[in-house]
Amino acid sequence: KNHESVTVIVSPADYRKVIEEIKGKGEVSAETRLALAKKVFVHTAHYDAMISNYLTSIEGNDVTTRSKFPDSLTRQWVKVQDMRYGENPHQEAAFYRERQVAPGLLAGYVQHQGKELSYNNIADSDAAWEAVRSFDTPACVIIKHANPCGAAIGLDAAEAYSKAFKCDPTSAFGGIIAFNCQVGAEAAEKISKQFAEVIIAPEFTEEALAVFGQKKNLRLLTIAMGHAHNDLDMKRVGGGLLVQTPDTQTVKEDALKCVTKLQPTSAQISDMMFAWKIAKFVKSNTIVFVRDGMTLGVGAGQMSRVDSARIASIKAEEAGISLKGSVAASDAFFPFRDGLDVIVDAGATAVIQPGGSIRDDEVIAAADERGITMVFTGERHFRH
């Protein structure tokens, strides 16, 4: 507080500058004292916040029993950049990151070329990166307005991209494309034929960088692979904050419960697992059609699950893709059989869904009547 007459240092990195000013001018400049004062208060505020969060998370008088949600929640982020505007041109915006970004999280990105990232670029890039890094095999996810409009796995980045792009070439225009594997020249050549805002990968080969270098405005980001997740997810509401643990759960194959007379094949189970991972990152209500490790149609963000199913099948038809023999994933249970009928009418022969509706028996009977297989996951993935 008394920086006009006192110099306080909290980082050894500042010793040299202060010493040089004292030697050169006989004093520390007002500008430096103010800069150091800011640094001190940020540092002590962070320290106090950590203690406050710890103490107010203790339940009762037992220090070994702590809540994930302290009575008083205090966090600190460091500004990375001011932005030209926010979600819309009339909104002001800035991007902040945590003081220490764990490996694998978007905020640790390195930008190699292209224009400055916008508010929407960063939001969509996070959605793309979180989705693609959920796969253990080479994968590509294309995001448009926070929703996957195409996703696929393949032998490498080039094959995964080709399959993902087929799902919805129209929506992929101006999208965010993310990979969980190295991107080489072949994939770069294919991607360069379309307009994209951001390309994300753990690594680009020199040949790929040369290809992308011909598009100066294209943003290229590398992010180290990792399994870290935010400890808490937060969403602002008027005068308040909703806080929850992140949705990191994904059902294991051996936990799937087949509820129909017809059992799924190994190929169907593989596609179900892929569809389930993608459905988790699509805005609710969600219906995703999949076959051979690629999305065929995606229905997102509808008030009715039936409408999501119809939109997904319409998108597939527009892309010239047949849904015959596909599997379909629903992020939440079917409250009635009507949504299931739309999916089966479109060509799906297998369905993966959470189950848990009071009308589960009705939906299971409908699946048996239509001659398809259906499995329950026992977990829901609403995304708002």
C-alpha positions in Angstrom: 0.0 0.0 0.0 2.9 2.3 0.7 4.6 1.7 -2.7 5.2 5.5 -3.1 7.9 5.2 -0.4 8.6 1.5 0.0 9.9 -1.1 -2.4 8.8 -4.7 -1.7 10.0 -7.7 -3.7 8.4 -11.2 -3.7 10.3 -12.7 -6.6 14.1 -13.2 -6.9 13.5 -12.5 -10.6 13.1 -8.8 -9.7 16.4 -8.5 -7.7 18.5 -7.6 -10.6 16.2 -4.8 -11.9 16.0 -3.2 -8.4 19.8 -3.4 -7.8 20.5 -1.9 -11.2 18.2 1.1 -10.5 19.7 1.7 -7.1 23.2 1.6 -8.5 22.3 3.8 -11.5 19.9 6.3 -10.0 20.4 5.9 -6.3 16.7 4.9 -5.9 14.0 2.7 -7.2 11.8 4.5 -9.7 8.1 5.1 -9.0 7.2 3.1 -12.0 9.1 0.1 -10.7 7.7 0.5 -7.2 4.1 0.5 -8.5 4.8 -2.6 -10.7 6.3 -4.4 -7.7 3.4 -3.4 -5.5 0.9 -4.9 -8.0 3.0 -8.1 -8.0 3.0 -8.3 -4.2 -0.7 -7.9 -3.8 -1.4 -10.5 -6.5 1.0 -12.9 -4.8 -0.4 -12.4 -1.3 -4.0 -12.5 -2.5 -3.3 -15.9 -4.2 -1.7 -17.1 -0.9 -4.6 -15.9 1.2 -7.1 -17.4 -1.2 -5.5 -20.8 -0.9 -5.7 -20.6 2.9 -9.3 -19.3 2.8 -10.4 -22.1 0.5 -8.7 -24.7 2.6 -10.0 -23.5 6.0 -13.6 -23.0 4.7 -13.6 -26.5 3.1 -13.1 -28.1 6.5 -16.3 -29.8 7.7 -16.9 -29.4 11.4 -13.8 -29.5 13.5 -12.2 -32.5 11.7 -9.4 -31.1 9.5 -9.2 -34.5 7.7 -12.8 -34.1 6.4 -13.0 -31.6 3.7 -15.7 -30.6 1.1 -14.9 -30.0 -2.6 -16.9 -26.9 -2.2 -15.6 -24.4 0.4 -18.0 -22.1 2.2 -16.1 -19.2 0.6 -14.7 -19.9 -2.9 -11.9 -17.6 -4.0 -9.9 -18.1 -7.2 -7.3 -16.2 -9.1 -6.6 -16.2 -12.8 -3.9 -14.2 -14.7 -4.8 -12.2 -17.9 -3.3 -13.5 -21.1 -4.8 -11.0 -23.5 -7.5 -8.5 -24.1 -9.7 -9.4 -27.0 -11.1 -7.4 -29.9 -14.5 -8.3 -28.6 -16.4 -11.1 -26.9 -19.1 -13.5 -28.2 -20.5 -10.6 -30.2 -18.8 -7.4 -31.4 -20.6 -5.2 -28.9 -19.2 -7.2 -25.9 -15.8 -6.6 -24.4 -13.7 -9.6 -23.4 -10.4 -10.9 -22.1 -8.8 -14.3 -21.7 -7.4 -15.4 -18.3 -5.5 -18.6 -17.4 -4.7 -20.3 -14.1 -1.4 -19.4 -12.5 -0.2 -23.0 -13.3 -1.8 -24.8 -16.2 -1.7 -28.6 -15.8 -0.4 -30.6 -18.9 -3.2 -31.4 -21.3 -5.4 -28.4 -20.7 -6.2 -25.9 -23.4 -4.8 -22.8 -21.6 -1.3 -24.3 -22.0 -1.5 -24.0 -25.8 1.4 -22.7 -28.0 0.3 -20.7 -31.1 2.6 -21.2 -34.1 0.9 -19.0 -36.6 -2.3 -17.1 -37.5 -4.3 -14.2 -36.2 -4.9 -13.6 -32.6 -7.4 -16.0 -31.0 -10.9 -14.7 -30.5 -13.3 -15.3 -27.6 -15.3 -17.8 -29.7 -12.1 -19.4 -31.0 -10.9 -20.3 -27.5 -14.3 -21.5 -26.4 -14.7 -23.8 -29.4 -11.1 -24.9 -29.3 -11.6 -26.1 -25.7 -14.7 -28.1 -26.8 -12.7 -29.7 -29.7 -9.6 -30.5 -27.6 -11.6 -32.0 -24.7 -13.5 -34.2 -27.1 -10.6 -35.4 -29.2 -8.3 -36.2 -26.2 -10.9 -38.6 -24.8 -9.8 -41.1 -27.5 -6.8 -43.5 -27.2 -6.5 -44.1 -31.0 -5.8 -41.4 -33.7 -8.9 -39.2 -33.8 -10.2 -36.0 -35.3 -13.1 -33.9 -34.0 -14.5 -30.9 -35.9 -16.3 -28.3 -33.8 -18.8 -25.7 -35.0 -20.5 -23.4 -32.4 -19.4 -25.7 -29.5 -20.9 -28.8 -31.1 -19.1 -31.7 -32.9 -20.2 -31.6 -36.5 -17.9 -34.5 -37.4 -15.7 -36.9 -35.6 -13.8 -40.1 -36.5 -11.0 -42.4 -35.6 -8.5 -43.7 -38.1 -5.1 -45.2 -38.7 -3.6 -41.6 -38.7 -4.6 -38.0 -38.8 -5.3 -38.0 -42.5 -7.7 -40.9 -42.4 -9.4 -39.6 -39.2 -9.9 -36.2 -40.8 -11.3 -37.5 -44.1 -13.9 -39.6 -42.2 -14.8 -36.8 -39.8 -15.2 -34.2 -42.7 -17.7 -36.5 -44.6 -20.2 -36.3 -41.8 -21.1 -32.6 -42.4 -18.9 -30.7 -44.9 -21.2 -27.7 -44.8 -21.0 -27.1 -41.1 -17.3 -27.9 -41.1 -16.7 -24.7 -43.0 -15.0 -22.2 -40.6 -14.8 -24.8 -37.9 -12.2 -25.8 -35.3 -10.3 -29.0 -36.1 -8.6 -31.0 -33.3 -6.4 -34.1 -33.4 -4.9 -36.2 -30.6 -2.0 -37.3 -32.8 0.7 -35.9 -35.0 -0.5 -34.1 -38.1 1.7 -34.7 -41.1 1.8 -33.3 -44.7 -1.0 -35.6 -46.0 -3.5 -34.4 -43.4 -2.4 -30.8 -43.9 -3.0 -31.0 -47.6 -6.5 -32.3 -47.1 -7.3 -29.7 -44.4 -6.0 -26.9 -46.6 -8.7 -27.5 -49.1 -11.3 -26.1 -46.8 -11.6 -23.0 -44.6 -10.8 -23.6 -41.0 -10.4 -21.1 -38.1 -8.1 -23.2 -35.8 -6.2 -26.4 -36.1 -5.1 -28.1 -32.9 -2.7 -31.1 -32.4 0.0 -32.3 -30.0 2.5 -32.0 -32.9 2.8 -30.8 -36.5 5.6 -32.1 -38.7 7.8 -29.6 -40.5 6.1 -30.5 -43.8 2.7 -29.9 -42.3 3.8 -26.5 -41.0 5.1 -25.6 -44.4 1.7 -26.5 -46.0 -0.3 -24.5 -43.4 2.2 -21.7 -43.6 0.6 -20.7 -47.0 -2.5 -19.7 -45.0 -1.2 -16.9 -42.8 -4.4 -16.2 -41.0 -5.0 -19.9 -40.1 -4.3 -20.4 -36.4 -2.2 -23.4 -35.4 -2.0 -24.5 -31.8 -0.1 -27.3 -30.2 -1.2 -28.7 -26.8 0.7 -31.3 -24.9 -1.3 -34.5 -24.3 -2.2 -35.1 -20.7 -5.0 -36.4 -18.5 -5.5 -33.3 -16.3 -8.9 -31.8 -15.9 -10.2 -28.7 -14.2 -10.9 -29.5 -10.6 -14.2 -27.5 -10.8 -16.5 -26.4 -13.6 -18.1 -23.0 -13.2 -21.0 -21.3 -14.8 -22.2 -17.7 -14.0 -25.8 -16.9 -13.3 -27.3 -13.6 -12.3 -25.6 -12.7 -9.1 -24.3 -16.2 -8.5 -22.1 -19.0 -9.6 -22.9 -22.7 -10.3 -20.0 -25.0 -9.4 -19.6 -28.7 -10.0 -17.0 -31.3 -10.5 -16.2 -31.9 -14.2 -17.9 -34.7 -16.2 -14.9 -37.0 -16.6 -16.8 -40.2 -16.3 -17.0 -42.6 -19.2 -18.6 -46.0 -19.0 -16.4 -49.0 -19.5 -17.3 -51.6 -22.1 -17.7 -54.3 -19.5 -20.2 -52.2 -17.6 -22.6 -52.0 -20.5 -25.9 -53.7 -19.9 -27.8 -55.3 -22.8 -31.5 -55.0 -22.1 -32.9 -56.5 -25.4 -33.3 -60.0 -26.7 -30.8 -59.3 -29.5 -27.2 -59.1 -28.3 -24.8 -56.5 -29.9 -21.9 -57.7 -32.1 -18.3 -56.7 -31.2 -18.4 -54.2 -34.1 -21.6 -52.6 -32.7 -20.1 -52.4 -29.2 -17.0 -50.7 -30.6 -19.2 -48.1 -32.5 -21.4 -47.7 -29.4 -18.4 -46.8 -27.3 -17.3 -44.3 -29.9 -20.8 -42.8 -30.2 -21.1 -42.5 -26.4 -17.8 -40.6 -26.1 -18.9 -38.1 -28.8 -22.5 -37.7 -27.4 -20.9 -36.6 -24.2 -19.6 -33.4 -25.9 -22.8 -32.6 -27.9 -25.3 -30.1 -26.4 -28.4 -31.7 -25.0 -30.7 -33.1 -26.2 -28.3 -35.2 -28.1 -28.6 -38.0 -30.7 -25.5 -39.2 -32.6 -25.4 -41.8 -35.4 -22.2 -43.7 -35.9 -20.8 -46.5 -38.1 -17.2 -47.7 -38.6 -15.7 -45.3 -36.2 -17.2 -42.1 -37.7 -20.2 -39.9 -37.0 -22.9 -40.0 -39.7 -25.3 -37.5 -38.3 -25.5 -35.3 -35.2 -28.6 -33.8 -33.6 -27.8 -31.2 -31.0 -29.4 -28.8 -28.6 -33.1 -29.5 -29.3 -35.8 -29.1 -26.7 -37.2 -32.5 -27.8 -35.1 -35.7 -28.1 -37.3 -36.7 -31.1 -36.4 -33.5 -32.9 -32.7 -34.2 -32.3 -33.1 -37.6 -33.8 -34.9 -36.2 -36.8 -32.2 -33.5 -37.3 -29.4 -36.0 -37.1 -31.0 -38.2 -39.8 -31.7 -35.1 -42.0 -28.0 -34.0 -41.7 -26.9 -37.5 -42.8 -29.2 -37.4 -45.7 -28.0 -34.0 -46.8 -24.4 -35.3 -46.7 -25.4 -38.3 -48.8 -24.7 -40.8 -46.0 -26.8 -43.9 -45.3 -27.7 -44.7 -41.7 -28.5 -48.3 -42.5 -26.8 -50.5 -40.0 -25.6 -47.6 -37.8 -25.6 -47.3 -34.1 -27.2 -44.4 -32.2 -26.3 -42.8 -28.9 -28.6 -40.7 -26.8 -27.1 -38.6 -24.0 -30.1 -39.2 -21.7 -32.9 -41.8 -21.5 -35.8 -42.0 -23.9 -39.0 -40.8 -22.0 -41.2 -42.4 -24.6 -40.7 -44.9 -27.5 -41.2 -42.2 -30.2 -37.6 -41.1 -30.2 -36.4 -44.7 -30.6 -38.8 -45.3 -33.5 -37.4 -42.3 -35.3 -33.9 -43.7 -34.9 -34.8 -47.1 -36.1 -36.8 -45.8 -39.0 -33.6 -43.9 -40.0 -31.7 -47.2 -40.2 -30.0 -47.7 -36.8 -29.8 -51.3 -35.6 -28.2 -50.6 -32.2 -28.8 -48.0 -29.5 -26.8 -46.9 -26.5 -28.5 -44.8 -23.8 -28.4 -44.3 -20.0 -31.7 -45.9 -19.1 -33.5 -44.9 -16.0 -36.8 -43.8 -17.3 -40.1 -44.9 -15.7 -41.0 -46.1 -19.2 -37.8 -48.1 -19.7 -39.9 -51.3 -20.1 -41.9 -49.6 -22.9 -38.8 -48.5 -24.7 -37.1 -51.9 -24.3 -40.3 -53.6 -25.6 -40.2 -51.3 -28.6 -36.6 -52.2 -29.3 -37.4 -55.9 -29.3 -40.4 -55.2 -31.5 -38.2 -53.4 -34.0 -35.6 -56.1 -33.9 -32.7 -54.0 -32.7 -30.2 -54.3 -29.8 -30.0 -51.8 -27.0 -27.6 -51.3 -24.1 -27.8 -49.1 -21.0 -24.8 -47.3 -19.6 -26.3 -46.2 -16.3 -24.8 -42.8 -16.7 -26.1 -39.6 -18.2 -24.2 -36.8 -20.0 -26.3 -33.6 -20.1 -24.4 -30.7 -21.5 -25.8 -27.2 -21.4 
